[in-house]
Amino acid sequence: MPTRLLSRAVLKVRRKVRKALFAPVDALAARVAARSSVAQQRALLGAIAARQVQSVRSIQSLADIEFQVFSQWGEDGVIEWLVDKLKGVPETFIEFGVENYGEANTRFLMCHRNWRGLVFDRSRANVESIKADGIYWRHDLLARAAFITAENINQLIVEAGFQGDIGLLSIDVDGNDYWIWKAIDAATPHILIMEYNAVFGDLLPLTIPYAASFRLHAAHKSGLYFGASIRALCELAHDKGYTFIGTGRSGCNAFFVRNDRASALQGLIERHIAWASRFRSSRDDDRKPTFISGASRRLAIQDCLVTDVSTGRTDRLGAFDPIYSQNWLEQMDGKPAQFGR
Protein backbone atom coordinates (compact mmCIF):
# COMPACT_ATOMS: atom_id res chain seq x y z
CA MET A 1 0.00 0.00 0.00
CA PRO A 2 1.40 3.45 -0.91
CA THR A 3 2.61 5.49 2.04
CA ARG A 4 0.00 8.20 1.49
CA LEU A 5 -2.87 5.69 1.52
CA LEU A 6 -1.40 3.98 4.58
CA SER A 7 -1.24 7.28 6.46
CA ARG A 8 -4.87 8.02 5.62
CA ALA A 9 -5.92 4.58 6.81
CA VAL A 10 -4.03 5.04 10.08
CA LEU A 11 -5.63 8.44 10.66
CA LYS A 12 -9.06 7.00 9.95
CA VAL A 13 -8.51 4.21 12.49
CA ARG A 14 -7.24 6.70 15.04
CA ARG A 15 -10.34 8.83 14.64
CA LYS A 16 -12.58 5.81 15.13
CA VAL A 17 -10.65 4.72 18.21
CA ARG A 18 -10.77 8.22 19.68
CA LYS A 19 -14.49 8.47 19.02
CA ALA A 20 -15.11 5.11 20.69
CA LEU A 21 -12.98 6.02 23.69
CA PHE A 22 -14.10 9.58 24.27
CA ALA A 23 -17.71 9.58 23.08
CA PRO A 24 -19.06 8.54 26.52
CA VAL A 25 -16.89 11.18 28.21
CA ASP A 26 -17.97 13.85 25.74
CA ALA A 27 -21.61 12.89 26.21
CA LEU A 28 -21.27 13.06 30.00
CA ALA A 29 -19.56 16.43 29.78
CA ALA A 30 -22.36 17.70 27.57
CA ARG A 31 -25.01 16.49 30.05
CA VAL A 32 -23.18 18.10 32.98
CA ALA A 33 -22.83 21.35 31.04
CA ALA A 34 -26.52 21.25 30.14
CA ARG A 35 -27.54 20.69 33.77
CA SER A 36 -25.26 23.49 34.90
CA SER A 37 -26.73 25.79 32.28
CA VAL A 38 -30.29 24.92 33.32
CA ALA A 39 -29.44 25.48 37.00
CA GLN A 40 -27.92 28.87 36.17
CA GLN A 41 -30.99 29.88 34.19
CA ARG A 42 -33.27 28.81 37.04
CA ALA A 43 -31.16 30.76 39.54
CA LEU A 44 -31.30 33.84 37.32
CA LEU A 45 -35.08 33.65 37.01
CA GLY A 46 -35.24 33.05 40.76
CA ALA A 47 -33.23 36.23 41.41
CA ILE A 48 -35.74 38.19 39.32
CA ALA A 49 -38.66 36.61 41.20
CA ALA A 50 -36.92 37.36 44.50
CA ARG A 51 -36.73 41.05 43.64
CA GLN A 52 -40.44 41.07 42.88
CA VAL A 53 -41.32 39.28 46.13
CA GLN A 54 -39.17 41.66 48.17
CA SER A 55 -41.21 44.58 46.84
CA VAL A 56 -44.44 43.08 48.22
CA ARG A 57 -45.18 44.62 51.61
CA SER A 58 -48.35 42.87 52.77
CA ILE A 59 -50.13 39.74 51.59
CA GLN A 60 -53.44 37.96 52.04
CA SER A 61 -51.70 34.61 52.62
CA LEU A 62 -48.37 32.93 51.95
CA ALA A 63 -49.78 31.70 48.63
CA ASP A 64 -49.39 35.26 47.30
CA ILE A 65 -45.58 35.17 47.37
CA GLU A 66 -44.82 31.60 46.33
CA PHE A 67 -42.34 30.80 43.57
CA GLN A 68 -40.32 27.72 42.78
CA VAL A 69 -36.66 27.50 41.79
CA PHE A 70 -35.29 24.43 43.56
CA SER A 71 -38.08 23.79 46.08
CA GLN A 72 -40.73 21.15 45.41
CA TRP A 73 -43.54 23.69 45.44
CA GLY A 74 -43.51 27.43 46.16
CA GLU A 75 -41.34 27.40 49.29
CA ASP A 76 -38.49 29.36 47.68
CA GLY A 77 -40.70 32.43 47.38
CA VAL A 78 -42.06 32.21 50.91
CA ILE A 79 -38.58 31.84 52.39
CA GLU A 80 -37.28 34.81 50.39
CA TRP A 81 -40.15 37.00 51.57
CA LEU A 82 -39.77 35.98 55.21
CA VAL A 83 -36.01 36.54 55.28
CA ASP A 84 -36.47 39.96 53.67
CA LYS A 85 -39.18 41.04 56.12
CA LEU A 86 -37.73 39.64 59.34
CA LYS A 87 -34.29 41.26 58.94
CA GLY A 88 -31.27 40.19 60.96
CA VAL A 89 -31.97 36.47 60.63
CA PRO A 90 -28.79 34.40 61.16
CA GLU A 91 -27.55 33.21 57.77
CA THR A 92 -27.50 29.53 58.71
CA PHE A 93 -29.87 26.67 57.99
CA ILE A 94 -30.44 22.98 58.66
CA GLU A 95 -32.52 20.73 56.41
CA PHE A 96 -33.37 17.05 56.86
CA GLY A 97 -34.26 14.56 54.14
CA VAL A 98 -32.75 16.32 51.11
CA GLU A 99 -31.98 13.25 48.95
CA ASN A 100 -29.40 14.52 46.39
CA TYR A 101 -30.28 18.17 47.14
CA GLY A 102 -31.44 18.80 43.59
CA GLU A 103 -34.85 19.65 45.00
CA ALA A 104 -34.82 21.22 48.45
CA ASN A 105 -36.21 24.08 50.50
CA THR A 106 -32.81 25.65 51.20
CA ARG A 107 -30.86 25.31 47.94
CA PHE A 108 -32.06 28.60 46.45
CA LEU A 109 -31.57 30.33 49.80
CA MET A 110 -27.96 29.17 49.79
CA CYS A 111 -27.29 29.95 46.13
CA HIS A 112 -29.07 33.32 46.10
CA ARG A 113 -28.13 34.69 49.54
CA ASN A 114 -24.98 32.63 50.12
CA TRP A 115 -26.14 31.23 53.47
CA ARG A 116 -24.17 28.42 55.08
CA GLY A 117 -25.94 25.21 55.92
CA LEU A 118 -26.13 21.65 57.17
CA VAL A 119 -28.09 18.99 55.29
CA PHE A 120 -28.84 15.39 56.17
CA ASP A 121 -29.93 12.38 54.18
CA ARG A 122 -29.90 8.75 55.22
CA SER A 123 -28.38 7.65 51.89
CA ARG A 124 -24.59 7.81 51.66
CA ALA A 125 -24.89 7.74 47.87
CA ASN A 126 -27.04 10.88 48.00
CA VAL A 127 -24.54 12.61 50.26
CA GLU A 128 -21.67 11.74 47.93
CA SER A 129 -23.71 13.13 45.05
CA ILE A 130 -24.12 16.41 46.94
CA LYS A 131 -20.40 16.60 47.60
CA ALA A 132 -19.71 16.03 43.88
CA ASP A 133 -21.98 18.94 42.93
CA GLY A 134 -20.23 22.24 42.20
CA ILE A 135 -22.34 23.98 44.84
CA TYR A 136 -20.44 22.08 47.53
CA TRP A 137 -17.21 24.01 47.00
CA ARG A 138 -18.91 27.24 45.96
CA HIS A 139 -20.81 27.47 49.24
CA ASP A 140 -20.25 26.66 52.90
CA LEU A 141 -22.39 23.52 52.90
CA LEU A 142 -21.96 20.48 55.12
CA ALA A 143 -23.68 17.26 53.99
CA ARG A 144 -23.88 14.25 56.29
CA ALA A 145 -25.40 10.80 56.01
CA ALA A 146 -27.56 9.86 58.97
CA PHE A 147 -30.81 8.10 59.76
CA ILE A 148 -32.39 10.71 62.00
CA THR A 149 -34.28 9.75 65.14
CA ALA A 150 -35.59 11.61 68.17
CA GLU A 151 -32.72 10.07 70.13
CA ASN A 152 -29.82 11.20 67.92
CA ILE A 153 -30.90 14.50 66.35
CA ASN A 154 -29.50 16.84 69.00
CA GLN A 155 -26.13 15.08 69.00
CA LEU A 156 -25.97 15.28 65.18
CA ILE A 157 -26.64 19.01 65.25
CA VAL A 158 -24.05 19.69 67.97
CA GLU A 159 -21.38 17.52 66.31
CA ALA A 160 -21.84 19.48 63.09
CA GLY A 161 -21.46 22.80 64.94
CA PHE A 162 -24.92 24.17 64.13
CA GLN A 163 -26.32 24.37 67.65
CA GLY A 164 -27.92 27.49 69.10
CA ASP A 165 -29.48 30.37 67.19
CA ILE A 166 -29.97 29.54 63.49
CA GLY A 167 -31.90 31.17 60.69
CA LEU A 168 -34.01 28.33 59.35
CA LEU A 169 -34.83 24.69 60.02
CA SER A 170 -36.66 22.53 57.48
CA ILE A 171 -37.94 19.09 58.50
CA ASP A 172 -39.19 16.57 55.95
CA VAL A 173 -38.31 12.98 56.81
CA ASP A 174 -41.57 11.32 55.72
CA GLY A 175 -42.06 9.72 59.10
CA ASN A 176 -41.30 10.86 62.63
CA ASP A 177 -41.37 14.58 61.79
CA TYR A 178 -43.50 15.50 64.82
CA TRP A 179 -41.40 13.52 67.28
CA ILE A 180 -38.09 14.77 65.90
CA TRP A 181 -39.17 18.41 66.14
CA LYS A 182 -40.46 17.76 69.65
CA ALA A 183 -37.04 16.37 70.63
CA ILE A 184 -34.93 19.18 69.17
CA ASP A 185 -33.49 21.57 71.75
CA ALA A 186 -29.97 21.97 70.37
CA ALA A 187 -31.01 24.55 67.78
CA THR A 188 -33.54 27.39 67.91
CA PRO A 189 -34.44 28.50 64.37
CA HIS A 190 -36.02 31.87 63.62
CA ILE A 191 -38.02 30.24 60.78
CA LEU A 192 -39.35 26.68 60.87
CA ILE A 193 -40.68 24.71 57.90
CA MET A 194 -42.40 21.40 58.50
CA GLU A 195 -44.09 18.99 56.15
CA TYR A 196 -47.58 18.02 57.29
CA ASN A 197 -49.72 15.12 56.16
CA ALA A 198 -52.96 16.60 54.85
CA VAL A 199 -54.47 13.11 54.60
CA PHE A 200 -54.68 13.20 58.43
CA GLY A 201 -57.06 16.15 58.16
CA ASP A 202 -57.19 19.57 59.81
CA LEU A 203 -59.48 19.04 62.80
CA LEU A 204 -57.49 16.74 65.09
CA PRO A 205 -53.86 16.73 66.33
CA LEU A 206 -52.85 13.36 64.86
CA THR A 207 -49.42 11.85 64.28
CA ILE A 208 -47.98 8.43 63.63
CA PRO A 209 -46.91 6.74 66.91
CA TYR A 210 -43.17 7.05 67.43
CA ALA A 211 -41.03 4.23 66.08
CA ALA A 212 -37.32 5.01 65.68
CA SER A 213 -36.99 2.59 62.76
CA PHE A 214 -40.00 3.95 60.83
CA ARG A 215 -39.68 3.78 57.04
CA LEU A 216 -42.28 5.21 54.71
CA HIS A 217 -43.17 2.38 52.33
CA ALA A 218 -42.40 -0.36 54.84
CA ALA A 219 -45.02 1.17 57.13
CA HIS A 220 -47.64 1.17 54.35
CA LYS A 221 -47.24 0.47 50.65
CA SER A 222 -49.18 3.58 49.62
CA GLY A 223 -46.65 6.04 51.06
CA LEU A 224 -49.58 8.00 52.52
CA TYR A 225 -48.95 6.99 56.13
CA PHE A 226 -46.38 9.34 57.68
CA GLY A 227 -45.87 12.48 59.70
CA ALA A 228 -48.52 14.52 61.45
CA SER A 229 -51.59 16.62 60.81
CA ILE A 230 -51.39 20.39 60.58
CA ARG A 231 -53.27 20.68 63.88
CA ALA A 232 -50.68 18.51 65.67
CA LEU A 233 -47.80 20.61 64.33
CA CYS A 234 -49.51 23.86 65.29
CA GLU A 235 -50.08 22.67 68.86
CA LEU A 236 -46.47 21.51 69.18
CA ALA A 237 -45.18 24.77 67.71
CA HIS A 238 -47.24 26.71 70.25
CA ASP A 239 -45.75 24.66 73.08
CA LYS A 240 -42.23 25.31 71.77
CA GLY A 241 -42.71 29.05 71.36
CA TYR A 242 -43.53 29.38 67.65
CA THR A 243 -46.30 31.14 65.74
CA PHE A 244 -48.07 29.53 62.80
CA ILE A 245 -48.16 31.89 59.80
CA GLY A 246 -49.61 29.62 57.11
CA THR A 247 -48.88 26.86 54.62
CA GLY A 248 -48.10 26.70 50.95
CA ARG A 249 -51.06 26.37 48.61
CA SER A 250 -49.95 22.82 47.68
CA GLY A 251 -50.94 21.57 51.14
CA CYS A 252 -47.48 20.20 51.89
CA ASN A 253 -45.34 22.49 54.06
CA ALA A 254 -46.26 24.63 57.07
CA PHE A 255 -44.35 27.76 58.12
CA PHE A 256 -43.71 28.97 61.65
CA VAL A 257 -41.80 31.91 63.10
CA ARG A 258 -40.29 32.06 66.57
CA ASN A 259 -42.46 34.12 68.88
CA ASP A 260 -39.79 36.74 69.61
CA ARG A 261 -39.58 37.45 65.84
CA ALA A 262 -43.28 37.22 64.98
CA SER A 263 -43.97 40.89 65.78
CA ALA A 264 -41.98 41.87 62.66
CA LEU A 265 -44.74 40.28 60.59
CA GLN A 266 -47.60 41.93 62.49
CA GLY A 267 -50.17 43.20 60.01
CA LEU A 268 -48.28 41.89 56.97
CA ILE A 269 -50.17 38.57 56.58
CA GLU A 270 -53.94 38.94 56.52
CA ARG A 271 -54.83 35.25 56.91
CA HIS A 272 -52.82 32.39 58.37
CA ILE A 273 -54.26 29.71 56.11
CA ALA A 274 -53.70 25.95 56.24
CA TRP A 275 -54.47 24.53 52.80
CA ALA A 276 -55.75 21.05 52.02
CA SER A 277 -53.75 19.07 49.44
CA ARG A 278 -54.75 17.79 46.02
CA PHE A 279 -51.55 16.03 44.98
CA ARG A 280 -51.79 12.28 44.38
CA SER A 281 -48.61 10.55 45.52
CA SER A 282 -49.98 7.10 46.45
CA ARG A 283 -48.26 3.91 45.30
CA ASP A 284 -49.10 0.21 44.94
CA ASP A 285 -47.06 -2.86 45.94
CA ASP A 286 -44.71 -2.28 43.00
CA ARG A 287 -44.28 1.42 43.87
CA LYS A 288 -46.28 2.40 40.79
CA PRO A 289 -48.55 5.47 41.08
CA THR A 290 -52.21 4.79 41.87
CA PHE A 291 -53.32 8.44 41.81
CA ILE A 292 -55.79 8.18 44.70
CA SER A 293 -57.26 11.63 45.28
CA GLY A 294 -59.20 13.68 47.81
CA ALA A 295 -60.70 12.12 50.92
CA SER A 296 -60.35 8.67 49.31
CA ARG A 297 -56.69 8.75 50.34
CA ARG A 298 -57.80 8.33 53.94
CA LEU A 299 -59.53 5.04 53.10
CA ALA A 300 -56.25 3.59 51.84
CA ILE A 301 -54.66 3.96 55.30
CA GLN A 302 -57.74 3.80 57.55
CA ASP A 303 -56.41 0.76 59.45
CA CYS A 304 -53.06 2.41 60.26
CA LEU A 305 -52.50 3.58 63.84
CA VAL A 306 -52.35 7.27 64.73
CA THR A 307 -52.07 9.08 68.04
CA ASP A 308 -54.10 12.09 69.13
CA VAL A 309 -51.37 14.05 70.92
CA SER A 310 -53.85 16.10 72.95
CA THR A 311 -55.54 13.07 74.54
CA GLY A 312 -52.89 10.37 74.11
CA ARG A 313 -55.41 8.09 72.41
CA THR A 314 -53.92 5.72 69.81
CA ASP A 315 -56.32 4.05 67.40
CA ARG A 316 -56.97 3.31 63.74
CA LEU A 317 -57.13 6.41 61.58
CA GLY A 318 -60.61 5.28 60.50
CA ALA A 319 -61.78 5.39 64.12
CA PHE A 320 -61.27 9.15 64.29
CA ASP A 321 -64.14 11.03 62.72
CA PRO A 322 -64.55 13.67 61.52
CA ILE A 323 -60.98 14.67 60.69
CA TYR A 324 -61.73 17.07 57.81
CA SER A 325 -63.45 20.43 58.07
CA GLN A 326 -66.11 21.23 55.50
CA ASN A 327 -63.74 23.76 54.00
CA TRP A 328 -61.06 21.10 53.42
CA LEU A 329 -63.57 18.63 51.99
CA GLU A 330 -64.70 21.26 49.52
CA GLN A 331 -61.11 22.15 48.61
CA MET A 332 -60.28 18.51 47.92
CA ASP A 333 -63.41 18.31 45.81
CA GLY A 334 -62.21 21.15 43.60
CA LYS A 335 -64.32 23.94 45.02
CA PRO A 336 -62.82 27.39 45.74
CA ALA A 337 -61.43 27.72 49.25
CA GLN A 338 -63.51 29.79 51.66
CA PHE A 339 -61.75 31.48 54.56
CA GLY A 340 -63.12 33.81 57.18
CA ARG A 341 -61.24 36.90 58.22
C-alpha positions as CSV (number, residue, x, y, z in Angstrom):
1,M,0.0,0.0,0.0
2,P,1.4,3.4,-0.9
3,T,2.6,5.5,2.0
4,R,0.0,8.2,1.5
5,L,-2.9,5.7,1.5
6,L,-1.4,4.0,4.6
7,S,-1.2,7.3,6.5
8,R,-4.9,8.0,5.6
9,A,-5.9,4.6,6.8
10,V,-4.0,5.0,10.1
11,L,-5.6,8.4,10.7
12,K,-9.1,7.0,10.0
13,V,-8.5,4.2,12.5
14,R,-7.2,6.7,15.0
15,R,-10.3,8.8,14.6
16,K,-12.6,5.8,15.1
17,V,-10.6,4.7,18.2
18,R,-10.8,8.2,19.7
19,K,-14.5,8.5,19.0
20,A,-15.1,5.1,20.7
21,L,-13.0,6.0,23.7
22,F,-14.1,9.6,24.3
23,A,-17.7,9.6,23.1
24,P,-19.1,8.5,26.5
25,V,-16.9,11.2,28.2
26,D,-18.0,13.8,25.7
27,A,-21.6,12.9,26.2
28,L,-21.3,13.1,30.0
29,A,-19.6,16.4,29.8
30,A,-22.4,17.7,27.6
31,R,-25.0,16.5,30.1
32,V,-23.2,18.1,33.0
33,A,-22.8,21.4,31.0
34,A,-26.5,21.2,30.1
35,R,-27.5,20.7,33.8
36,S,-25.3,23.5,34.9
37,S,-26.7,25.8,32.3
38,V,-30.3,24.9,33.3
39,A,-29.4,25.5,37.0
40,Q,-27.9,28.9,36.2
41,Q,-31.0,29.9,34.2
42,R,-33.3,28.8,37.0
43,A,-31.2,30.8,39.5
44,L,-31.3,33.8,37.3
45,L,-35.1,33.6,37.0
46,G,-35.2,33.0,40.8
47,A,-33.2,36.2,41.4
48,I,-35.7,38.2,39.3
49,A,-38.7,36.6,41.2
50,A,-36.9,37.4,44.5
51,R,-36.7,41.1,43.6
52,Q,-40.4,41.1,42.9
53,V,-41.3,39.3,46.1
54,Q,-39.2,41.7,48.2
55,S,-41.2,44.6,46.8
56,V,-44.4,43.1,48.2
57,R,-45.2,44.6,51.6
58,S,-48.3,42.9,52.8
59,I,-50.1,39.7,51.6
60,Q,-53.4,38.0,52.0
61,S,-51.7,34.6,52.6
62,L,-48.4,32.9,51.9
63,A,-49.8,31.7,48.6
64,D,-49.4,35.3,47.3
65,I,-45.6,35.2,47.4
66,E,-44.8,31.6,46.3
67,F,-42.3,30.8,43.6
68,Q,-40.3,27.7,42.8
69,V,-36.7,27.5,41.8
70,F,-35.3,24.4,43.6
71,S,-38.1,23.8,46.1
72,Q,-40.7,21.2,45.4
73,W,-43.5,23.7,45.4
74,G,-43.5,27.4,46.2
75,E,-41.3,27.4,49.3
76,D,-38.5,29.4,47.7
77,G,-40.7,32.4,47.4
78,V,-42.1,32.2,50.9
79,I,-38.6,31.8,52.4
80,E,-37.3,34.8,50.4
81,W,-40.2,37.0,51.6
82,L,-39.8,36.0,55.2
83,V,-36.0,36.5,55.3
84,D,-36.5,40.0,53.7
85,K,-39.2,41.0,56.1
86,L,-37.7,39.6,59.3
87,K,-34.3,41.3,58.9
88,G,-31.3,40.2,61.0
89,V,-32.0,36.5,60.6
90,P,-28.8,34.4,61.2
91,E,-27.6,33.2,57.8
92,T,-27.5,29.5,58.7
93,F,-29.9,26.7,58.0
94,I,-30.4,23.0,58.7
95,E,-32.5,20.7,56.4
96,F,-33.4,17.0,56.9
97,G,-34.3,14.6,54.1
98,V,-32.7,16.3,51.1
99,E,-32.0,13.2,48.9
100,N,-29.4,14.5,46.4
101,Y,-30.3,18.2,47.1
102,G,-31.4,18.8,43.6
103,E,-34.9,19.6,45.0
104,A,-34.8,21.2,48.4
105,N,-36.2,24.1,50.5
106,T,-32.8,25.7,51.2
107,R,-30.9,25.3,47.9
108,F,-32.1,28.6,46.4
109,L,-31.6,30.3,49.8
110,M,-28.0,29.2,49.8
111,C,-27.3,30.0,46.1
112,H,-29.1,33.3,46.1
113,R,-28.1,34.7,49.5
114,N,-25.0,32.6,50.1
115,W,-26.1,31.2,53.5
116,R,-24.2,28.4,55.1
117,G,-25.9,25.2,55.9
118,L,-26.1,21.6,57.2
119,V,-28.1,19.0,55.3
120,F,-28.8,15.4,56.2
121,D,-29.9,12.4,54.2
122,R,-29.9,8.7,55.2
123,S,-28.4,7.7,51.9
124,R,-24.6,7.8,51.7
125,A,-24.9,7.7,47.9
126,N,-27.0,10.9,48.0
127,V,-24.5,12.6,50.3
128,E,-21.7,11.7,47.9
129,S,-23.7,13.1,45.0
130,I,-24.1,16.4,46.9
131,K,-20.4,16.6,47.6
132,A,-19.7,16.0,43.9
133,D,-22.0,18.9,42.9
134,G,-20.2,22.2,42.2
135,I,-22.3,24.0,44.8
136,Y,-20.4,22.1,47.5
137,W,-17.2,24.0,47.0
138,R,-18.9,27.2,46.0
139,H,-20.8,27.5,49.2
140,D,-20.2,26.7,52.9
141,L,-22.4,23.5,52.9
142,L,-22.0,20.5,55.1
143,A,-23.7,17.3,54.0
144,R,-23.9,14.3,56.3
145,A,-25.4,10.8,56.0
146,A,-27.6,9.9,59.0
147,F,-30.8,8.1,59.8
148,I,-32.4,10.7,62.0
149,T,-34.3,9.7,65.1
150,A,-35.6,11.6,68.2
151,E,-32.7,10.1,70.1
152,N,-29.8,11.2,67.9
153,I,-30.9,14.5,66.3
154,N,-29.5,16.8,69.0
155,Q,-26.1,15.1,69.0
156,L,-26.0,15.3,65.2
157,I,-26.6,19.0,65.3
158,V,-24.1,19.7,68.0
159,E,-21.4,17.5,66.3
160,A,-21.8,19.5,63.1
161,G,-21.5,22.8,64.9
162,F,-24.9,24.2,64.1
163,Q,-26.3,24.4,67.6
164,G,-27.9,27.5,69.1
165,D,-29.5,30.4,67.2
166,I,-30.0,29.5,63.5
167,G,-31.9,31.2,60.7
168,L,-34.0,28.3,59.4
169,L,-34.8,24.7,60.0
170,S,-36.7,22.5,57.5
171,I,-37.9,19.1,58.5
172,D,-39.2,16.6,55.9
173,V,-38.3,13.0,56.8
174,D,-41.6,11.3,55.7
175,G,-42.1,9.7,59.1
176,N,-41.3,10.9,62.6
177,D,-41.4,14.6,61.8
178,Y,-43.5,15.5,64.8
179,W,-41.4,13.5,67.3
180,I,-38.1,14.8,65.9
181,W,-39.2,18.4,66.1
182,K,-40.5,17.8,69.7
183,A,-37.0,16.4,70.6
184,I,-34.9,19.2,69.2
185,D,-33.5,21.6,71.8
186,A,-30.0,22.0,70.4
187,A,-31.0,24.6,67.8
188,T,-33.5,27.4,67.9
189,P,-34.4,28.5,64.4
190,H,-36.0,31.9,63.6
191,I,-38.0,30.2,60.8
192,L,-39.3,26.7,60.9
193,I,-40.7,24.7,57.9
194,M,-42.4,21.4,58.5
195,E,-44.1,19.0,56.2
196,Y,-47.6,18.0,57.3
197,N,-49.7,15.1,56.2
198,A,-53.0,16.6,54.8
199,V,-54.5,13.1,54.6
200,F,-54.7,13.2,58.4
201,G,-57.1,16.2,58.2
202,D,-57.2,19.6,59.8
203,L,-59.5,19.0,62.8
204,L,-57.5,16.7,65.1
205,P,-53.9,16.7,66.3
206,L,-52.9,13.4,64.9
207,T,-49.4,11.8,64.3
208,I,-48.0,8.4,63.6
209,P,-46.9,6.7,66.9
210,Y,-43.2,7.1,67.4
211,A,-41.0,4.2,66.1
212,A,-37.3,5.0,65.7
213,S,-37.0,2.6,62.8
214,F,-40.0,4.0,60.8
215,R,-39.7,3.8,57.0
216,L,-42.3,5.2,54.7
217,H,-43.2,2.4,52.3
218,A,-42.4,-0.4,54.8
219,A,-45.0,1.2,57.1
220,H,-47.6,1.2,54.4
221,K,-47.2,0.5,50.7
222,S,-49.2,3.6,49.6
223,G,-46.7,6.0,51.1
224,L,-49.6,8.0,52.5
225,Y,-48.9,7.0,56.1
226,F,-46.4,9.3,57.7
227,G,-45.9,12.5,59.7
228,A,-48.5,14.5,61.5
229,S,-51.6,16.6,60.8
230,I,-51.4,20.4,60.6
231,R,-53.3,20.7,63.9
232,A,-50.7,18.5,65.7
233,L,-47.8,20.6,64.3
234,C,-49.5,23.9,65.3
235,E,-50.1,22.7,68.9
236,L,-46.5,21.5,69.2
237,A,-45.2,24.8,67.7
238,H,-47.2,26.7,70.3
239,D,-45.7,24.7,73.1
240,K,-42.2,25.3,71.8
241,G,-42.7,29.1,71.4
242,Y,-43.5,29.4,67.6
243,T,-46.3,31.1,65.7
244,F,-48.1,29.5,62.8
245,I,-48.2,31.9,59.8
246,G,-49.6,29.6,57.1
247,T,-48.9,26.9,54.6
248,G,-48.1,26.7,51.0
249,R,-51.1,26.4,48.6
250,S,-50.0,22.8,47.7
251,G,-50.9,21.6,51.1
252,C,-47.5,20.2,51.9
253,N,-45.3,22.5,54.1
254,A,-46.3,24.6,57.1
255,F,-44.4,27.8,58.1
256,F,-43.7,29.0,61.6
257,V,-41.8,31.9,63.1
258,R,-40.3,32.1,66.6
259,N,-42.5,34.1,68.9
260,D,-39.8,36.7,69.6
261,R,-39.6,37.4,65.8
262,A,-43.3,37.2,65.0
263,S,-44.0,40.9,65.8
264,A,-42.0,41.9,62.7
265,L,-44.7,40.3,60.6
266,Q,-47.6,41.9,62.5
267,G,-50.2,43.2,60.0
268,L,-48.3,41.9,57.0
269,I,-50.2,38.6,56.6
270,E,-53.9,38.9,56.5
271,R,-54.8,35.3,56.9
272,H,-52.8,32.4,58.4
273,I,-54.3,29.7,56.1
274,A,-53.7,25.9,56.2
275,W,-54.5,24.5,52.8
276,A,-55.8,21.1,52.0
277,S,-53.7,19.1,49.4
278,R,-54.8,17.8,46.0
279,F,-51.5,16.0,45.0
280,R,-51.8,12.3,44.4
281,S,-48.6,10.6,45.5
282,S,-50.0,7.1,46.4
283,R,-48.3,3.9,45.3
284,D,-49.1,0.2,44.9
285,D,-47.1,-2.9,45.9
286,D,-44.7,-2.3,43.0
287,R,-44.3,1.4,43.9
288,K,-46.3,2.4,40.8
289,P,-48.5,5.5,41.1
290,T,-52.2,4.8,41.9
291,F,-53.3,8.4,41.8
292,I,-55.8,8.2,44.7
293,S,-57.3,11.6,45.3
294,G,-59.2,13.7,47.8
295,A,-60.7,12.1,50.9
296,S,-60.4,8.7,49.3
297,R,-56.7,8.7,50.3
298,R,-57.8,8.3,53.9
299,L,-59.5,5.0,53.1
300,A,-56.2,3.6,51.8
301,I,-54.7,4.0,55.3
302,Q,-57.7,3.8,57.5
303,D,-56.4,0.8,59.4
304,C,-53.1,2.4,60.3
305,L,-52.5,3.6,63.8
306,V,-52.3,7.3,64.7
307,T,-52.1,9.1,68.0
308,D,-54.1,12.1,69.1
309,V,-51.4,14.0,70.9
310,S,-53.8,16.1,73.0
311,T,-55.5,13.1,74.5
312,G,-52.9,10.4,74.1
313,R,-55.4,8.1,72.4
314,T,-53.9,5.7,69.8
315,D,-56.3,4.0,67.4
316,R,-57.0,3.3,63.7
317,L,-57.1,6.4,61.6
318,G,-60.6,5.3,60.5
319,A,-61.8,5.4,64.1
320,F,-61.3,9.2,64.3
321,D,-64.1,11.0,62.7
322,P,-64.5,13.7,61.5
323,I,-61.0,14.7,60.7
324,Y,-61.7,17.1,57.8
325,S,-63.5,20.4,58.1
326,Q,-66.1,21.2,55.5
327,N,-63.7,23.8,54.0
328,W,-61.1,21.1,53.4
329,L,-63.6,18.6,52.0
330,E,-64.7,21.3,49.5
331,Q,-61.1,22.2,48.6
332,M,-60.3,18.5,47.9
333,D,-63.4,18.3,45.8
334,G,-62.2,21.2,43.6
335,K,-64.3,23.9,45.0
336,P,-62.8,27.4,45.7
337,A,-61.4,27.7,49.2
338,Q,-63.5,29.8,51.7
339,F,-61.7,31.5,54.6
340,G,-63.1,33.8,57.2
341,R,-61.2,36.9,58.2
